[in-house]
Amino acid sequence: MILNIYPYNPGHLMVAPYRHLPTLEELTDDEMLEHFNLVRTGTRALADAYKPDGFNIGMNIGKVAGAGVEGHIHTHIVPRWNGDTNFVTAVSDIRVIPHALDATYNELREKIV
């Protein structure tokens, strides 16, 4: 489980398997279970730390689907709050994240370790 260096929202986590795999079908049953247990752990930690109103949880598999790291599957966990989007992202190519990654790391580490 890692923090996204270019988060869509504060607390944006990613879960990636140790093995470099381009598709879900290549995960072993044990790897798949571990992967989604970590997704659940990350979701619980974010819920406890930040009290979001919901989550976007998903995967972009393949370049055409928007995968930033093509050939290595990973799951995004993005906490969402009512009203968390604004006009800045709609009219420009700018994201405003009001929370530093090191602060997010320290807050979530206490919830996960």
Steps between C-alpha positions, in 0.01 A plus 500: 500500500643837397394862488434636154760772436245676275184456709151578377401571861679501836565144613501349148655155545605232254537127561737315266612137501869424546513317166494711185176387334300662219163331574288378790481156345870445572463546877505180702209446736728585795621819330145604419387442858796696638440781250136548588562456872740796466232696311267434794772598752570824313131583476452445873805712585380785279148478642636516854751778432304729268129408527430528125145485368595223256778346291595443140679165482618378162765386257617637167631201305682583177608829346164560331330475841725768648759283672785728603722200576423278203563131552473508880150470640409703804183606677424864583322586825380860482307648794217730392306772678182678397610806304865392471529606136511860386521709185882506496531138383216546250646804319874438529758227528563570870428303816479661841588263785477674839692229687871417483601141418727473805210601727274245331768232541540570872125502564432178310806315629351517850179339369664223296804385703 
